[in-house]
Amino acid sequence: MQTTFPRMLRDHATQRPDAPAMREKAYGIWQTTSWGEMLRLVRCLACGLHEAGLRRGEHLVVIGANRPRLYATMLAAQSLGAIAVPLYQDA
């Protein structure tokens, strides 16, 4: 495999840290998360997951809404070599 999603995130954050990565609507107003902010969030989550004991090859169920935090958590798990399994809270 030539690249991974975490590596692509790092590349985008390096090349265009202030450019929009994701947008979500909150209270009728679009909120933007930049590539740099997303990378910082993923790094913080990855550190927390690692501290909690998540290791390479393990599975992590991620329960949440279709929001940037859900995808950041999935990227954090992938950064550690774990397998993220997303579920919606009403599944």
C-alpha positions, 0 to 999 in steps of 0.5 A: 500500500502506498499511503494511508488515511492518517498519512494523507491527513498529515500531508494535507495538514502540512501543505494546507493547515488552514484550509477547510477539511470538514464542515458541520452545521451547528445551530444553523451555522456551518462550522469549519475544521481545518486540516491543522485542527483535525491533525491536532485532534487526531493526535490527542485522541491517538495519545488517549487511546494508546494510554487506554491500552489500544494496540496495533491489530485490535478493534475499536468500536466507535459509536457516534453521529456523523460528525468530524469527531467520529472520523477523527477517532477513526483516524486516531485508531488507524494511526495506532494500527488498530481497526476502527468499526463505526456504529451509529448510536441508534444501531 
